[in-house]
């Protein structure tokens, strides 16, 4: 491959990464409840199933806050949220994460 072609390919790759980044949704998740959160799901409201557990193997203790990035390439702002606590209780809610920029879990 000629050097000119390598530069062109690198330019295309970096352009794609930049445009994808612009659609990432960043928000602060705060656990102001007195319980440990063991699972957290955030799915666009127009999707009929829960997407993967954002916390994975981690948990979120009482009083903790996390910066969450949803890098799914969607331009959706309204998300259905599912929070599972260590005692088995489940909280489900819908919120506009673009407007609020954060979500606080309370008792």
C-alpha positions in Angstrom: 0.0 0.0 0.0 1.3 3.5 -0.8 1.8 6.0 2.0 -0.9 8.3 0.6 -3.5 5.5 0.9 -2.5 4.9 4.5 -3.1 8.5 5.4 -6.5 8.5 3.7 -7.6 5.4 5.5 -6.5 6.9 8.9 -8.4 10.1 8.1 -11.6 8.1 7.4 -11.3 6.1 10.6 -10.8 9.1 12.8 -13.8 10.9 11.1 -16.0 7.9 11.9 -14.9 7.9 15.6 -15.6 11.6 15.9 -19.1 11.4 14.6 -19.9 8.4 16.7 -18.7 10.2 19.8 -21.0 13.1 19.2 -24.0 10.7 19.8 -22.8 9.3 23.1 -25.1 10.0 26.1 -23.3 10.9 29.3 -25.1 11.2 32.6 -24.4 11.0 36.3 -26.1 8.1 38.2 -26.4 8.8 42.0 -27.4 6.3 44.6 -29.0 8.3 47.4 -30.9 5.3 48.7 -29.8 3.3 51.7 -29.5 0.1 49.6 -26.8 -1.4 47.3 -27.6 -1.4 43.6 -26.6 -4.7 42.1 -28.0 -4.2 38.5 -28.7 -1.1 36.4 -30.3 -1.2 33.0 -31.0 1.8 30.7 -32.9 1.1 27.5 -34.4 3.6 25.0 -38.1 3.9 25.6 -38.9 2.7 22.1 -37.1 -0.6 22.7 -39.2 -3.5 24.0 -36.5 -5.3 26.0 -33.9 -4.5 28.6 -30.4 -4.1 27.2 -27.3 -5.4 29.1 -26.6 -4.6 32.8 -24.5 -1.5 32.8 -22.9 -2.4 36.2 -21.9 -5.8 35.0 -20.1 -7.6 38.0 -19.8 -4.3 39.9 -22.3 -2.9 42.5 -23.1 0.6 43.5 -23.1 1.3 47.2 -25.3 3.8 49.1 -24.0 7.3 48.6 -21.9 6.5 45.5 -22.1 8.2 42.1 -21.0 7.0 38.7 -20.5 8.7 35.4 -22.4 6.6 32.8 -21.8 6.7 29.1 -24.2 5.1 26.7 -22.3 4.8 23.5 -24.9 3.1 21.4 -25.0 5.6 18.5 -28.6 6.5 19.1 -29.9 10.0 19.4 -32.6 8.9 21.9 -33.0 10.9 25.1 -35.9 9.2 26.8 -34.8 6.0 28.6 -36.5 3.3 30.6 -34.4 2.6 33.7 -34.4 -0.6 35.8 -32.6 -0.7 39.1 -32.2 -3.9 41.0 -31.3 -3.7 44.7 -29.4 -6.2 46.8 -32.6 -7.2 48.7 -34.3 -8.2 45.4 -36.5 -5.1 45.1 -36.8 -3.5 41.6 -37.4 0.1 40.7 -38.4 1.0 37.1 -38.7 4.5 35.8 -38.6 6.6 32.6 -36.6 9.8 32.3 -35.2 12.2 29.7 -31.5 11.8 30.4 -30.5 14.5 27.9 -32.6 17.1 29.7 -31.6 16.1 33.3 -28.0 15.0 32.8 -28.4 12.8 35.9 -30.6 10.4 37.7 -30.8 10.0 41.5 -32.0 6.8 43.0 -33.8 7.4 46.3 -35.7 5.2 48.9 
